[in-house]
Every structure is written in structure tokens, then in C-alpha cells.
Amino acid sequence: MDFGVQGRATPQSYQRHLPGSARNRPQSGKPQFNPITGEEIVYTPTPRVQTKPAPLSNGDPSLVPSLNLKYLKDDDVKTGAIDIDLNDYSLDTPCSASTISWGTARSGRNFAPVPSTLSTRKVTSRPDGVPELSLGNTKPASARRPIKEPTAWDRDPVPEDVPAPSARQKQMFQQYAEDMKQSYREFAGKPSKVSEAEVTKAVERIRSARQAVQQQEEKLAAGWQENSREMEKQDTFSESWTQQRYTGKQLLKKKDIEDLVEHNKKQKLVETVMVDQLSRAVISNPEQDDRMTQRPTSTRMPRGSNRLLHSSKVSTSLSATENLLSRRVRFGARILTRNGHDAMKELTGFYFGYDRTITVYEFRKFGKSAKAMPFIYRGQYRHSSGPKQGLPYSLSDIYAGANLKINTEGQLALTDSLAEKDFIVLRITDVDDSEREELLASGDDTARPYEPSKIDVENREFLCMMQAQVQDQISKRGIRTVTGLGRFYRKLDSYNTGVLDQYDLEKGLKTFHIDLDPQHLEEVFDILDPDGMKLLDYVDFIRGIVGEMNEYRKALVRKAFLKLDSGKKGVIHISDISKFFNVNAKYKPLPGVSTSVSALQAFLEDVRESSKQEVISYTEFEEYYEGLSICLPSDEDFANVLRNTWSV
């Protein structure tokens, strides 16, 4: 590669011909030297003859002298400045990519010289005595980049000089192609006859595989037996817990205090609901705007002004009065969910008979003050499934133990965990019987009571029969079975949807030795899954197979958990359990159980999955008492256990 620098070198300051500069004017007193040879330059000026033009006469143009421009021509004599045309020199790279040789004259056959209008002559060769400028060895050998040798990858994969295949090579390729075709025909054709030796080897291989399977089954059977012994162990529960701790007078006094608290709570709720519903009906009724447009022009309010309460219509045709809102039925409710925070909400609902609407409020405590906040807005809600699908809820649907399935669309007071679902299920815990009887007597609710069909009655009786059968099998191990089933299904629910298929649900029953007739089990699935999807919520399945506590016992369990979970987070810590657990309660261990195990240790062993678990959820707490409820048929004994344990 030839690096040629084209153009003219910039002269030094003393070489420039500046007009009026005495420094650069010849014969200025300073000698001039050749910068290459060092010889002194002698300046000989050219004589100039000045002629005075003759004056014009009679305006003849021929008499005008010609313009002599010979003085503008460059002199042949050296003027002291040597003009060097750098186009005559090139930068050559003779041997390597890193070395440069500068100063070799550029040959005219490769590059045409660029003419320079500023130079008086062109120097085509280096003057004598001037050494050649070479920068080839400016870098040490260690700093030079080694020349890269070509590798096999740089060569052509198929050289051009490959000889043609010989006759022998062509014959070998033809033989290989024929062998491949023959092997394909043998593979695709009918199998050849199997010899006796091959049959014997196959039989021995199958026998060895069967023996390995039998050994594996024996190991599994031994594990099942050990597991069954663990499952068959009785719960660490003593009947001494069921003994009454308080006397009759103490219980009455405590009950009176609780009744007074409930009465004040009820009054606060009723007052809040009445004020809220009456104000909503008057102010937010659309008829208020129609009323404003019918006023005279002189009294009409200006555009853009706000309507005040005293300028609103007191009563509209669509608004409810205090007399109409007084015809109601109050009921308590709770949310059916696996989220402990949502399950702990204290809800109170109201059913209004004149228009069959339902509203639900949440009771909250803010320090010493308590308020009722809207939870489900007032409206007419309908059945979303079952034989009454599409019909609005009526008074016959309001009873203890009934479920209200309400659409979450448009409900802005719900938490995120509830709002992400399509429906929310409310379980009615208690109903004000006096208000219900008054509403029935008034005849406001003209809805015809729903009479269940014969099939519904038979299905309910069949489920009760299956629950009695299962409870009889696990009567002595109810706590371990119910808590174990819950943990087993939660592990299978990897996506935390709460839904499992029929195979996984039946697998849990076999794991915890709940023996049911397969035909009866199919009927249970048909009742709980009328759509035939073979998918069920495992909580609903456990309730349908094992049963659940009544609402009286549920209320006691919720009360005990609320005492431990003061922040209503839905979980409690081991320290809270140790703080509120009554260690003074009488505890007599069962025969065969170590006497060193305390009542607190026995409770923690059953309610926790492992000793490393530091937090207990409401679901685990409730499952423990679901299993305990199977062992205690009496509500009074169950209440005594909670009173003796948590002092509720």
C-alpha cells in the first residue's frame, strides 16, 4: 500500500513572500541559506526598464501601448525559498504491516503527479548527501505484531486439485448404496423367525422385571403399614379438658357482659345503616335532577352550582323512608375463604322485605371507637346456580347456615384477594328471629317459599349418611386425619387455586385410610360436582365427606383466634399461643402417652406440620378444631375446651 501525501509543504515564516516585509525581502541584510545543502543563496535582481507611455492623441486606440506581463513571470534564479512538492514522495510499506519507509521517490508509472501551481520547479530526486528517511525499525521487536500464519480453516475445504474418483472407489460406493437399500428392506419387511434362545432370554428378562416390581410393592406395603400405624394413633386429647372451669354464677355474669357488648354493637350498626341508607336515597336519587328542571326560572339555580342538602327534595318516589327501611331482618355473616385475613371480618347484613334488597356492613374497631363500613352495596341479588338460578334472594333464603353467592362486579369495598374472584360466598351465622317473624307477619315479602325437590332431599340425606360413616371411622383420630388431609391437599395444589381433580381427592382418602364404597364415592362426586367437570374445591370436598362444625362452634373458634390475632392478619405466632394458652388447665395424658408432654406441646404437635414452623394460619387453627369437634358430640363440652384453653 502506497501512502502518498499530496499537496505542497507549508513554507516557514522566513520563506514567505509577504509584501512590505523587510525580513523576507532579498538583500535585506540577512543572508539566505539553502535548508537542504546549507549553501548561501546569492540574489541577483532582474533589471526592470520603466517606460513612460505616450499621451493619447485624437483618441486613437492603436496608439495605446500593450500590457507587458513578463515581470509577473517566475524568475529562473533562486529566490531563497525552495518549493518541495510532496506528491513526488510516497509512504511505502515494503516488508510488513507495521513498518513504514518514507522518502522513496514515487514512480510515475503507478501514480500520475499532481501539478502544483505554486512551485517554480519540481524536485524529482533526493539531493546528494541527504540520507534516506526510514521508519521501519522505530518499534522494538517485542512490540511488533507477529505475522499471522494461515491455518487450515483459511484454506479451501475442497481443494481444486482433488483427483477424480477411481474405478475402485466407484465400485465401493455402489456396494455401500446396495447394502443400505437391502438393510432398509429387511427392516421394513416382515420380522424374521425368533430362535428359542432369544425367547428364553426375553422370558428371563420379564421374570426379573416382575420380581423387581414385587420387591418394590413389598417395600411400599411396609411403608403403608408403618404409615397406617402412625395414622391409627389416637389424638393426644384428654377428657379432663371438657370439665367446666367456671361456676354457674361466673358463667352467667360473663354471658351478661358479652350480651351487653353485642347489644351496643347492634345498636351502633342499626343507627349507621339507617343514616347511611336514608342519606343515600335522598341525595343520590336521580329524581333530584328532574325536580330541579321543573322549578321556575326565577328560582332556578345557576349552571355549575352545587346542590345543597337543604335545597334537595326531602322525599322522592324512588327513595326509601324510615318506615320502609325499618321492615328488615338483621343477620350475621362470614366469608368462606382460605384467606385468614378475609375470614376474620365481622360482617352484619340486612334484608329489606319491601323491595327484597340485601346490604352487608363490616364492623371495624379503630382504637376505642367503632364504626360500620359498607362492604356489599345495597341491591337485589339473584341465585347464580342451582334450581333457583335467576331468582332474587327472598326471606326463605335467610337462615343460619345458608350461603349467599354475590357477584363482585361493582363492589368497591372488597379487598384485592376477594375482588379478583367472580363471586364471593357469605355464610349466614345467625339471624334475628324476632325481626324475621315480624316481617313474615307483615306480608311485605310476598315471595313464595322455595320447597326443595325430592332429589335435593335425597342428596342431602345421602351426604349426611356418608359423613356419619366417615366420622365413625375417624372418631378417635379426628384431629390427625382432618389436619393431615388439609396439608396433603395443599401440597398437591401447586398453583394455589384450591381446585383438585377427582384422582387427587380420592388419593387423599386412601392415604389417611378413609374406606368408602367406590360406588358411593362416585355418587358423592355427582352431588358435589353437578356439572361433571371432575374438579372440586378440596375444602368443599372435605366438608362434604367429613362434615363441619355448626355455627355455634365456629363462632367460638373465631372468637379464640381473634383473641390471639389482635391485628387481624389471619396468622398467629407461636409466641402469641404461648402467651394466651392456659397452662393451669387440668390435663391428664392418655394411657401410653409420655407424662412429660404438656398440654401446650400436645396442641403444637397436632396443629403444626413440623417443629420449625413458627406461624400458624387460621385454616390450620380451624382444621384442628374441626377434627376435635368430631370427637366431642356435645356443644357444651366443646365450649368448655375452648374456655379452659384460651379463657374465652
N, C-alpha and C positions, 0 to 999 in steps of 0.2 A: 504494500500500500504506500502511495506517494503522498506525503503531506506537503503540498506546495503552498507557500504563503504568497499571495498575490497582492500587488499594490506597491506603493513607494514608501520607503522608510521616512519617518518624520525627522527633518534636519534639526540639529541642535540650535540653540538660541543664537550662537555666534555665526551660524551658517545661513541664517535667514536674511533675505534682501529686503529689509524694511526701509521704506522711503524716509529720508531725513535722519537716518540713524548713522551717526559718525562712527559707531563701533564696527558696523558691517560694511562701511564704505571703503573701497580699495584706497591704498595709500593714506590710511587714517593714522599711521604711526605705529600700528601694531602688526607685527609680521604674521603671515598666514602660513600654516603648515599642513601638509597632506596627512590626514589621520591614519592612513594605512602605511605609506612609505616613510613618513616623517620628514620629507624634503620640504624646503621652504618654497613657497609659491610666489613667483615674481609677476606682478600685474603690469601689463603694458596696455594703456588705454588706446582706443581706436580714434584716430583723428576725425573730427567732425567739421565739415565745412558748412558754414551758415551763409545762405544766400538770401538776399532781400528781394522779395517779389516786386516785379514792376507794377506800377499802378495801372488799373484798367482804363482803357480809353474807348470811348464810344460804346461801352457795354458789350465788347466782343467776347464771347465765352472762349474762343480759341486762344486768346492771349492769357488765360488762367493757367498757371504752372500746375504740373501734375503733382500728386501727393507721393512723396518718396517715403516708403515704409521699410527701407533697408536697415534703418537704425533699430527697428524693433526685432530684427532677426538675431538669433543667438550667436554669440561670438564663438569662434573656434578655440580661442585662447582660454585657458583655465581661469576661472574666476575665484578660485579659492574654495569653492564648495563642490564636493564630489557627490554626484547623484548616483545612488546604487538602486537598481531595480531588483527587488526581492523575488520577482517572478522567474529570474534566471536561476534561482536556487530552490531546492526541494528538500523535504524531510523524508528520508528513505528508511525503511526497516529491513536491513539486509538479511539478518540471520534469525531473529527471534521476535516474539510479540512484545517484549518488554524493553528492548534496547532501541535507541534512536541514533542515527548518524545524520548530522546536519552539516551542510556545507558542500555537498557534491553537486556539481552543475547539472541542471535538468537537460536531458537530451531533447532535441527538437522533434524527434520522430514520434514521441509519445504525447507530448503536450505542446500546443501552439502557444508562443509567447504572447502575453497581453501587452499591447503597445502603451507606452506611457508618454503622455503629452508634456510632462513636467521635466523629464530628464533630457539632457543635451546629448548623451551618448549612453550606450548600453555596455555594461561590463559582462562579457561572455565567459570569462575565465577568472580564476583566483590569481591575484598578483603573485609574483615570485617572492619567496621568503615568508609568505603567510602560511602558518601551519593549518592543517585541516581540523575543523571543529567536529569532534566525535564524542557523543554522549553514550556510547554503547556500554561502557563499564562504570557508569555512575553508581549503580547499586551493587552491594556485595553479593557474592554467590548465594549466601544463606537467605537473602531477601528475594531472590528471583523465584518466580513461579515455575515449577518443573514442567517440562513439556509432557502433555498427556499422551500416553501411548494408546493407540486404537485397541479396543477389546474385541472379543468375539461377538458381542452384541452389536458392534458397529458394522460388522461385515454383513453381507447379504446372506439370508437364511438358506437360499438355494443358489449355490454358485452357478455361474453361466457355463462353466466348462465341465459340467457333470456329463459323464458319458451316457449314451443310450443304454437301456437295459439289454442284457444279453438274452440269448435264446433259453439258457438255463433258468435265469430269473423269471422270464415269462412263463415257463413251464411250472415253476414252483408257485407262482401267484395263481395260476389256473387251478392247480391242485388244491390250494388253500380255499379258493372260492367253492369248489365242488364239495369239499369236506364240510364247509359251513352250511351249504344247502342240504346236505344229507343229514346233518345233526338237527336241523330245523324240522325236516320231515319226520324224523324219529320222535322228536319232542311233541309235535302236533298230532302225530298218528296215535293209534291205539296202543295202550301200555302193553309191554311185553309180559310174559308169564313170570310170576314170582316164585322163586325157589322156596323149598321148605326151610332152609337156613334163615332166609330173610323173614319168613313168617314167625319162626321161633324167636328171633331177636325182637320183633315187634311185640309179641305176646309178653316177653320178659320185661320189655320197657313199660308196657301198660300196667303190669302187675307191680312193678317198683313204684310207678306213679300213684297207684291206688294205695299202696302201703304208706307212702308219704302223706297222702291225704288223710288216711285213717289216724296216723300219728298226730297230725295237726288237729283233727277233730277231738282226739282224746285230750290234748293239751287245752283246747278251748272248753271242753266239758269240765275239766278240772278247775279251770278259771271260773266257769259259771257256778260250779258248786261252791267255790270259795266266796264268790260274789253273793250267792244266794244266802250263805250263812251270815254274811255281813248285812244283807237286806232283811233277813229274818230276825235280826236283833231287835229287841223291844226298845221303845223310846225311853230315855232317861227321865222319866216323869214319875213323880210320887203323888199319891192321893192326898198327902198332907197339905199340898198347895191349895186344895179345894176347901179347906176348912175356913170358916168365917172368922175374919180377924176383928171386925168391929161388932159392938153390941147393937141391939135393935135401936136404941136411942141415938147412938152415934150415926148409924146409917140414915135415920130419919132426918137428923139435923143436917147431915151432909147433903141429903137429897133436897131439902128445902132451900139450901143455899144455891144449889145448881138450878133448881126451878126458878128462883128469883132472877138469876143471871139470864136464863133463857127467855123469861118474860120481858125483861128490859130490852134484850136483843130483838125480840119480836116487835115490840112497840117502836123501836128505832127503825126497823126495816119497813113497817107499815107506813109510818109517817113519811119516810123518804120516798117510798114508792108513790104514795098519793100525791105529794107535792110535785114529784118529777112528771108523773103522767098527766096531771091537770095542767101544768105549765106547758108541757109539750103540745097538748091538744089545743090550747088557746093560741099560742104564739106561732107555732109552726104549721097550723092548718092552712091549706091553700085557699080556703074560703075568705081568709082575711084580705087577700089581694083583690078578690072580686068585690068585697064590701067597700074597699077604698075607691074603686072606679065609679061607684054609684052615688058618691057624695056630690053636693052642689059645687059649682066652680068656685064660689067664694070661699068655701071651707076646704077645698081640696088642697092636700099638702103639695108643696113644690117638688119638682122632679129631682131625684137624687137624695132626698131627705130620708132619715131613718124613722121607722115606725116605733114608737114607744109603747110600753105596756098599757098605760092609761088611755092611749088612743086606739087600742085594739078592741075588737069585738069580744065581749065577755063570754058569749056562748055562740057556738056555730052548730049547724045541723049535723056536722060530722064529728064534733068534739064530744068527749065523754064528760059527764058531770060526776060530782062526788057520789051521788046516789047510785049511778050506774057502776062506778068503779068499786063501790062497797060490796057489790054482789060478786064475790070472788072466793077462791079456795087457795089457801097457802099450803105449800108443800116443800119439804127439804129435798135436796138432790146432791149427787156427787157424780164425778166424771169417771167413766170406765176407760182407763188408760193405764199403760205401763210406766208412764212418766210420773214419778212420785211428787214432783212439784205441782203438776196439774191435779193429781188425785187428792191433794190436801186442801184444795179450795173449798171454802164453806159457801155453798150456794143455797139460795132460797128462791123458789119460783111462785108465781101467782097465775091462776087460771081464772079468766073473766068469762062468766057464763053468757052475758048478753050478746057478745059477738064471737065467742069461742076463740079468744086470743090467749097467748101464753107469753110471759116475760120472766126472765131469771136475773137475779141480782147476786152479786158477790159481797159477802160481809168481810170487811178489812179492818184491821186494827192498826192505828198509827200512834204508837205510844199509849197514852191514856185515852185518846179519842178513838171512836169507832165510826165508820161510815159504810154505807151500802152503795156500791158502784154498779152501774148497768153491765151485765155480762151477755145476755141474749136479749136483743131488742124485741119489743112487743110486736106480735104479728100472729097471723093464723098459719100454723104449721101443719103439714099433712104427713100421713104414713108414706114412707118411701118403698116399702116392701111388705110382703105378706098378703093375707086375704083382704085387708083393709087398705090396700095401696091406693093412694089418691084421695082418700077421705081425710078431712081435718080431724085433729085430736079433739075428743069430747071428754065430758066428765067421767065417762065409764073407763077411760084410759088413765085416769089419775088415781092410782092406788099404790100402796107400799110394795116395792119390788118390781114395778113396771119400768120399762125402758122407753125413753123419748129420743128418737133419732132425728136430729135437727141439722138442716143444711147450713154449712159455714159461710156460704156466699153472702157478702154484705155485712158480716158480723165483725166490726172493727175492734171490739174489746177483747178478742181472743188472743192468746199467746201465739208465738210463731209455730210451736210444736202442734198446736191444735188447728191453726188456720191453714196449714199445708194439707190437711185432710179434707175430703169432700163432706164428711158428716161427723158430727160429734154425738156421742151416746151418753145420755144422762140417766142415771138410775135414781128413781124416787125412793128416798129412805123413809120418810114419814109424811103423813097427811093430817091436816086439821079436820078431824071427823065432824066436829060441830058445824064448821062452815060448809062442809060438803053436804050435810043433811039439810041445812037451811037452803042451799042452792037447789037441791033436788025438790024441796017442798015448794019453792017459789015458782018452779016451772019455767025458768028462763032458758035452761038448757033443754031444748026440745029434741036433741039428737036421740035417736033410738039406740038403746044399749046394744052392744055387739054381743051376739050369742055365738060362742065358739062352735065349730062344726064337730061332728063325731070323730073325724080323723084327727083334729087337733087335740081332742081329749084323749084319744088312744095314744097318740105320740107322747103326750105329757106323762101319762101313766107308765108307758114303757120306759121312758128315761128315768123316772123315779124308781122303777123296779131295778134297772141296771145300776143306778147309784147305790141302792141298798145292798146289792150283791157285792159291789166293789168295796164299799165301806166295811162290810163284814169280813172281807179278806184282809184288809189292812188296818183293822181296828187297833191292833197292838203296835203297829209301826207306821201310824199315820203321818207323823212329823217327818220321818226319814223318807217316806215314799213321796209325799207331796213336794217337799223341798228338793228332793233328788230329781223328780220329773221336771220341775221348773228349770233347774240348772241344765239338765240334759237337753231340753228343747231350746234353751237359749244358746247353747254351744252349736247346735245344728243350724240355728238362724244366723248364718254368717253375714247376711245383708241387713240385719236388724229391721226386717219388715213385719215380723210377728206372724208370718204365714208359713205353714209347712204342708207337705203333701201327705197323702194317706199312708204311704210306706214308712216315713219317718215317725209319724204319730203312733202307728202300730208297733214300731221298733221300740219306742219308749215304754209301752205297756209290757212288752216281753222282757225288757231289761230289768224292770222293777217287779217282775213276777205277778202281774195282774192278769189272771187267766180268765178269758171270756170266750164264749162260743163264737167262732168266725161268722156264723150267720147273724147272730145278734149284733156283732160289731158292725157288719155291713148295714144293718137297719139303723144303727146309731148314726153312721155317716150319712145315710139318706135323709135322716131327720135334720141333722145339723147343717148339711150341705144340700139344700133342695135343688140348687142349680146344677148339681152333678159335676162341679169343677175339680173335685178331688183335692181341693185346697181349703185349709181351715186355719183360723187363728188358734194357736195352741192354747191360749188362755181360755177361749170359749170351749175348746175340746176338753180341757181338764175340768172345767165347770160342768160340762155335760156328762162326763164319765164319773168323776169323783163326787161332784156336788160342791156346794159352797155354803158358807155361814149365812145365817139370817141377818137382817139389817140391824137388829139389836146388838149382836155380837160384833158386826162390822163397825158400828158406832163406837163401841168400847175400844176396839183395836186402833181406830183412827185417833181417838182421844189420847191413848197411851203414846202413840207415835208423835202426835203434836206436842206432847209434853217434852219429849226428847229432842224434837226438831223445832226449836223455837223460831228459827229463821225461815221455816217452810221451804227448805231447799229440796226436800224429797229424799235426803240421805242423812244418816246419823253416824257419828264416830264412836269408836269403842270407848273412848273416854267419857262420852255422854251416857253410855249404857252403864259403865262402872259408877258414874256419879249418881244416877237415879235408881239403880237396881237395889231393891230392898234385901240386904243381906241378912236381916233379922228374921225373915220369913222362915217358918219351920220347913225343913227339907229332910226327908227320910229316903235315902237311896234305895233302889230296888235290890232284891237279892242277887248276888253275883256281881254287883257294881261296886267299884272301889269306894271306900268311905272317904278317901282323900279328895274326891271330886266334889266341889262346891256347887251350889245352885247356879251361880253365875257362870262357872266353867261349863256346866252341863248345857246351859242356854246357848253360850257362844259356840260350842261344838256342833250344835244342831243347826243354828241359823247361819253359820259361816261355812264357806266351801273349804277354806284352809286357814291355818293359824296365822298366815301372813296377811290376811285380809283385814284392813283397818277401817273400812267403811261398809255400812250395811244400807241397802236401799229399802224403800217402802215395800217393793214387791217381795223381797226376801223376808221382811218382817211379817208381811201379811200371809205368805205361804207357811211360815212356821205356825201361826195360829189357825190357819186353815186345817193343817194336819192335827193340831191339838183339839180342834173342835170335833173331829171325828171320834176322838177318844172320850169326849165328855158330852153325853146326851142332854144334860141339864144346863139350861141357861144360867141358873144361879151358880152352879159350880164353875162355869166358865168365867163369870163375872168375878167370883172370889179369887180365881187365879190371877187375873189382871190387877185386882185391888191389892192382893198380897205382894205382887211382884213390883208394880210401878206406883202404888199408892194413889190410884185414880178413883 
